[in-house]
């Protein structure tokens, strides 16, 4: 397994000043998604608490993986349906919060059980089920499935014509595009032509450039009373909170009102989703392994990454209410910047915890316009997709078994084959992976003919 040209290897320790900057960049990469989950769920869930929980969960993950896996854990979108179910049936908000903690415990328990199985059985069965011809397209789907989110943020304010599958342009969308393009080209320019530090922090420079342009438009818009130019919502500072509203505080009020039926409904809502996220866990770590040049499924071992993810998810939910998962945005940031230093991830986790208590800064981060983050995410999600396709390089696609395995995964994933059963949703990534495994095992000589 050959690694990319990394500036900082996993065990390297950047100088303190650089470390702070690198950690801040990682934080920016995972920020939007991490605070989006509590915002979507509502019920008073705190963005700051989610950030705190993500930091705690990441530290737990690093401890379990012996500080050998440089990836940040953030709020998981896969559990959105499960979290909504915790508040379903007209239960009191405090009971719903208690349900979030119990549900996260169920999901974490699934990871613990799978980790024990892996510890006893090893990982060879994983490699047989998910060779490069299966895992490569699946990783690509992780990036491609997020493409719509990146484009939607990039074109914030534009309407969408479903009949013609086209975005309807207007002045607000035009302003968003300008801000997004400034961000996008600044990130790419720094990554391609940057020297020394600028090459290592393209996202910080890109976001600052995009934010500056957005701020100029907003100031002009406020002065002229033109809402189409108001890209940044400075009104968020009026809703600023200094201390995170931790989930466990509200949850403890509701534990006494929980019955067996409610607990059973939580198990049904959370446990199946945990198995789905398990597949994405493997894809993320396979991708990260190719980037750092070390097979994480072997060292520190899949059982350790699973335990770290599962227990870290429980710890994160205890504070923020959101189960955590390894972030593709974090993996993409490692790959693009060439900084795989696990100390950077640790510093990011500590920074997330510290910043969650500093209301003005958290509020400032939340004012970063969607169009600016869209410019960043086009590069991040695109890099994840290309990383997956690169895994197909050693695969002989002249063999029909390989060709159809990859084809099925790509089409099912890009086509959005998402299936929902009651509270359980199989994401397009999970469905594509399952189909790919089946096709590979049945039509590809039991999955053996995968390489050139």
C-alpha positions in Angstrom: 0.0 0.0 0.0 1.7 3.2 -1.2 0.8 6.5 0.5 0.3 9.9 -1.1 2.9 12.6 -0.8 2.3 13.6 2.8 3.9 16.6 4.3 3.2 15.3 7.8 3.0 11.6 8.5 0.7 10.1 11.1 3.3 10.3 13.9 4.7 13.7 13.0 4.2 16.7 15.3 3.9 20.1 13.7 5.2 23.1 15.5 2.8 24.6 18.1 1.9 27.6 16.0 1.3 25.6 12.9 -0.6 23.0 14.9 -3.2 25.5 16.0 -3.7 26.7 12.4 -3.9 23.1 11.1 -6.4 22.2 13.8 -8.6 25.2 13.0 -8.6 24.2 9.3 -9.8 20.7 10.3 -12.5 22.3 12.5 -13.7 24.4 9.6 -13.9 21.3 7.4 -16.2 19.4 9.7 -18.0 22.4 11.2 -21.0 22.8 8.9 -22.1 19.2 9.0 -21.5 18.8 12.7 -23.7 21.7 13.7 -26.3 21.0 11.0 -27.6 17.8 12.6 -28.9 19.5 15.9 -30.3 22.4 13.8 -32.3 19.9 11.7 -33.6 18.0 14.7 -34.6 21.1 16.6 -36.2 20.7 20.0 -33.7 23.1 21.4 -30.7 21.0 20.6 -27.5 22.9 21.0 -24.9 23.4 18.2 -22.2 24.2 20.8 -23.0 21.0 22.6 -22.8 19.0 19.4 -19.4 20.5 18.8 -18.3 19.7 22.3 -19.6 16.1 21.9 -17.7 15.7 18.6 -14.5 16.8 20.3 -15.0 14.3 23.2 -16.0 11.5 20.8 -12.9 12.1 18.7 -10.6 11.9 21.7 -12.2 8.6 22.7 -11.7 7.3 19.2 -8.0 8.3 19.2 -7.5 6.6 22.5 -9.0 3.3 21.2 -7.0 3.5 18.0 -3.7 4.2 19.8 -3.4 7.5 18.0 -2.8 5.9 14.6 -5.9 6.9 12.7 -6.1 10.6 11.8 -9.8 11.3 11.3 -12.3 13.5 13.2 -15.7 12.2 14.4 -18.7 14.5 13.9 -22.5 14.3 14.1 -23.9 11.5 12.0 -26.6 12.3 9.4 -27.4 8.6 9.1 -29.2 8.7 12.5 -31.4 11.7 11.7 -34.5 9.4 11.3 -33.6 7.6 14.5 -33.3 10.9 16.4 -36.6 12.1 15.0 -38.1 8.8 16.3 -36.8 9.6 19.8 -39.0 12.7 19.9 -42.0 10.9 18.2 -45.3 9.9 19.6 -45.8 13.2 21.4 -43.3 12.4 24.2 -42.0 15.2 26.4 -38.8 17.0 25.3 -36.9 15.7 28.3 -38.0 12.1 27.4 -36.9 12.7 23.8 -33.4 13.7 25.1 -33.3 10.6 27.3 -34.2 8.7 24.1 -31.3 10.2 22.3 -28.8 8.9 24.9 -30.4 5.4 25.0 -30.5 5.2 21.3 -26.9 6.2 21.0 -26.0 3.5 23.5 -27.9 0.9 21.4 -25.9 2.0 18.3 -22.6 1.9 20.2 -23.4 -1.5 21.5 -23.8 -2.8 17.9 -20.3 -1.5 17.2 -18.9 -3.2 20.3 -20.5 -6.6 19.3 -19.1 -6.3 15.7 -15.7 -5.4 17.1 -15.7 -8.6 19.2 -16.6 -10.6 16.2 -13.8 -9.0 14.2 -11.4 -9.6 17.0 -12.2 -13.3 17.0 -12.6 -13.8 13.3 -10.0 -11.4 11.9 -10.5 -9.1 8.9 -9.9 -11.5 6.0 -13.6 -12.0 5.6 -14.0 -8.2 5.3 -11.4 -8.2 2.5 -13.2 -11.0 0.7 -16.6 -9.3 0.9 -15.2 -5.9 0.1 -12.2 -6.1 -2.3 -11.0 -3.0 -4.2 -13.6 -3.5 -6.9 -16.3 -3.2 -4.3 -14.9 -0.6 -1.9 -13.5 1.7 -4.5 -16.8 2.6 -6.1 -18.4 2.7 -2.7 -16.0 5.3 -1.5 -16.6 7.3 -4.7 -20.3 7.2 -3.9 -19.7 8.7 -0.5 -18.4 11.8 -2.3 -20.8 11.8 -5.2 -23.8 11.4 -2.9 -22.9 14.7 -1.2 -22.5 16.5 -4.5 -26.1 17.8 -4.5 -25.5 19.3 -1.0 -22.4 21.1 -2.2 -24.0 22.5 -5.3 -27.2 23.5 -3.4 -25.1 25.5 -0.9 -23.0 26.9 -3.8 -26.2 28.2 -5.5 -27.9 29.3 -2.3 -30.9 31.4 -3.1 -31.5 30.0 -6.5 -34.8 28.2 -7.2 -34.9 24.8 -8.8 -36.9 23.9 -11.9 -37.7 20.2 -11.3 -39.4 19.9 -14.8 -36.2 20.9 -16.6 -33.8 19.8 -13.8 -32.1 23.2 -13.8 -31.4 25.9 -11.3 -33.3 29.2 -11.8 -30.9 32.1 -11.5 -31.6 35.4 -9.8 -29.6 38.2 -8.2 -29.2 36.4 -4.9 -27.9 33.3 -6.5 -25.5 35.3 -8.6 -24.0 36.8 -5.5 -23.7 33.3 -4.0 -21.9 32.1 -7.1 -19.4 34.9 -6.9 -18.6 34.2 -3.2 -18.5 30.4 -3.9 -16.2 30.8 -6.9 -13.8 33.1 -5.0 -13.7 30.4 -2.3 -13.3 27.5 -4.7 -10.6 29.0 -6.8 -8.7 30.3 -3.8 -8.7 26.7 -2.3 -7.5 25.2 -5.6 -4.9 27.9 -6.2 -3.4 27.5 -2.8 -3.3 23.7 -3.1 -1.8 23.8 -6.6 0.5 26.8 -6.5 0.8 27.5 -2.8 4.2 27.5 -1.1 4.9 26.2 2.4 2.2 27.2 4.8 -0.4 28.4 2.2 -0.3 25.0 0.6 -1.1 23.4 4.0 -4.1 25.7 4.9 -6.0 26.2 1.6 -9.4 25.9 3.3 -8.7 28.6 5.8 -7.5 31.0 3.1 -10.3 30.1 0.8 -13.0 30.5 3.5 -11.5 33.8 4.6 -11.4 35.1 1.0 -15.0 34.0 0.4 -16.2 35.4 3.7 -14.6 38.8 3.0 -16.4 39.0 -0.4 -19.6 38.0 1.2 -19.2 40.6 4.0 -18.6 43.3 1.4 -21.8 42.3 -0.4 -23.7 42.3 2.9 -22.5 45.7 4.0 -23.5 47.1 0.6 -26.9 45.3 0.9 -27.6 46.7 4.3 -26.6 50.2 3.2 -28.9 50.1 0.2 -31.6 48.1 1.8 -31.1 45.3 -0.9 -31.9 41.9 0.7 -30.5 40.1 -2.4 -27.0 41.2 -1.3 -27.3 40.1 2.3 -25.2 37.0 2.2 -24.2 36.9 5.8 -26.8 36.7 8.6 -25.2 38.9 11.3 -28.5 38.7 13.3 -27.3 35.3 14.7 -25.2 37.3 17.2 -28.5 38.3 18.8 -29.2 34.7 19.7 -25.7 33.9 21.0 -25.3 31.5 23.9 -22.1 31.3 26.0 -22.6 27.9 27.6 -23.6 24.7 25.6 -26.9 23.2 26.6 -25.7 19.6 27.2 -28.0 16.8 26.2 -27.6 14.8 29.5 -28.9 17.7 31.6 -32.3 17.6 29.9 -32.2 13.8 29.5 -31.9 13.2 33.2 -35.2 14.9 33.7 -36.9 12.4 31.4 -35.5 9.0 32.4 -38.2 8.4 35.0 -40.9 8.6 32.4 -39.5 6.0 30.1 -41.2 2.6 29.7 -40.3 -0.6 28.0 -42.3 0.1 24.8 -40.4 3.3 24.2 -37.1 1.6 24.8 -38.0 -1.1 22.3 -38.9 1.6 19.7 -35.5 3.1 20.2 -33.8 -0.2 19.6 -35.7 -0.6 16.4 -34.9 2.9 15.3 -31.1 2.9 16.1 -29.8 -0.7 15.9 -30.4 -1.3 12.1 -28.9 2.1 11.2 -25.8 1.2 13.2 -25.2 -1.8 10.8 -25.6 0.6 7.8 -23.1 3.0 9.3 -20.7 0.1 9.8 -20.4 -0.3 6.1 -19.6 3.4 5.7 -17.1 3.0 8.6 -15.2 0.4 6.6 -15.3 2.5 3.4 -13.9 5.6 5.2 -11.1 3.6 6.8 -10.2 1.9 3.6 -10.0 5.3 1.9 -7.9 6.8 4.8 -5.6 3.7 4.6 -4.7 4.4 1.0 -4.0 8.0 1.9 -1.7 7.4 4.8 -0.1 4.2 3.3 -1.0 2.0 6.2 -3.9 -0.5 6.5 -5.9 0.7 9.4 -8.0 -2.5 9.4 -4.8 -4.4 10.3 -3.1 -1.8 12.5 -4.5 -0.7 14.9 -7.1 -3.1 13.7 -10.8 -2.9 12.6 -11.9 -4.0 16.1 -10.2 -0.9 17.6 -11.6 1.5 15.0 -15.0 0.1 15.6 -14.7 0.4 19.4 -13.4 3.9 19.1 -16.3 4.9 16.7 -18.9 3.1 18.9 -17.8 4.3 22.3 -16.9 7.7 20.9 -20.4 8.0 19.5 -22.0 7.2 22.9 -19.7 9.8 24.5 -20.5 12.4 21.9 -24.3 11.8 22.2 -24.1 12.1 26.0 -23.1 15.8 25.6 -24.5 16.8 22.2 -27.3 14.3 21.7 -25.9 13.3 18.3 -24.3 9.9 17.6 -20.9 10.5 15.9 -19.2 9.0 13.0 -15.9 9.3 11.1 -16.1 12.3 8.7 -15.4 12.1 5.0 -14.7 15.8 5.1 -11.9 15.2 7.6 -10.4 12.4 5.4 -10.6 14.8 2.4 -8.9 17.5 4.4 -6.1 15.1 5.3 -5.6 14.1 1.7 -5.7 17.5 0.1 -3.4 19.2 2.6 -1.1 16.3 2.9 -1.3 16.6 6.7 -2.0 13.2 8.3 -0.6 14.1 11.7 -2.8 12.5 14.3 -1.7 15.3 16.7 -3.5 17.7 14.5 -6.7 15.7 15.0 -6.2 15.7 18.7 -5.7 19.4 18.7 -8.8 19.8 16.6 -10.8 17.9 19.2 -9.5 20.0 22.1 -10.2 23.1 20.1 -13.8 22.0 19.4 -14.3 21.5 23.1 -12.8 24.8 24.1 -14.5 26.8 21.4 -17.9 25.4 22.4 -17.7 27.6 25.5 -16.9 30.7 23.6 -20.2 32.0 22.3 -19.0 34.8 20.0 -16.6 32.5 18.1 -19.2 29.7 17.7 -21.7 32.3 16.4 -19.1 33.7 14.0 -18.4 30.3 12.6 -22.2 29.7 12.2 -22.3 32.9 10.1 -20.0 31.5 7.4 -22.4 31.6 4.4 -23.5 28.4 2.8 -22.2 29.5 -0.6 -18.7 29.8 0.9 -18.9 26.4 2.5 -20.3 25.1 -0.8 -17.1 26.2 -2.6 -15.0 24.3 0.0 -17.2 21.2 -0.2 -17.0 20.9 -3.9 -13.3 20.2 -3.5 -13.7 18.0 -0.4 -16.5 15.8 -1.8 -14.9 15.7 -5.2 -11.6 14.5 -3.7 -13.4 11.7 -1.8 -15.1 10.6 -5.1 -11.8 10.6 -7.0 -10.0 8.8 -4.1 -12.5 6.0 -4.5 -12.0 5.8 -8.3 -8.3 5.6 -7.8 -8.8 2.4 -5.8 -10.0 0.8 -9.1 -6.5 1.3 -10.7 -5.3 -2.2 -9.9 -8.6 -3.8 -10.8 -8.9 -5.4 -14.3 -12.1 -3.9 -15.7 -11.7 -6.0 -18.8 -13.2 -8.8 -16.8 -17.0 -8.6 -16.9 -17.3 -9.7 -13.3 -15.3 -6.6 -12.2 -17.0 -4.3 -14.7 -20.5 -5.2 -13.6 -19.7 -5.1 -9.9 -18.4 -1.5 -10.2 -21.2 -0.5 -12.6 -24.0 -1.7 -10.2 -22.5 0.2 -7.3 -22.0 3.4 -9.2 -25.5 3.5 -10.7 -27.3 2.4 -7.6 -25.4 5.1 -5.6 -25.6 8.0 -8.0 -29.2 7.1 -8.8 -30.0 7.6 -5.1 -31.4 4.1 -4.4 -32.4 4.8 -0.9 -34.9 2.4 0.8 -36.9 3.0 3.9 -38.5 0.5 6.2 -40.5 2.0 9.1 -37.8 4.0 11.0 -34.9 2.4 9.2 -33.4 4.0 6.1 -30.9 2.2 4.0 -28.9 5.0 2.4 -27.8 4.9 -1.2 -24.3 4.1 0.0 -25.5 1.1 2.0 -27.8 -0.2 -0.8 -25.0 0.2 -3.4 -22.5 -1.6 -1.2 -24.9 -4.5 -0.5 -25.7 -4.9 -4.2 -22.0 -4.7 -5.1 -21.0 -7.4 -2.6 -23.7 -9.7 -3.9 -22.8 -9.2 -7.6 -19.1 -9.6 -6.8 -19.6 -12.9 -4.9 -22.1 -14.4 -7.3 -20.6 -13.4 -10.7 -17.0 -12.7 -10.1 -15.7 -16.2 -9.2 -16.5 -15.7 -5.5 -14.9 -12.3 -5.6 -11.4 -13.6 -6.3 -10.8 -12.1 -9.8 -10.3 -8.5 -8.9 -6.8 -7.5 -9.9 -4.9 -7.1 -13.1 
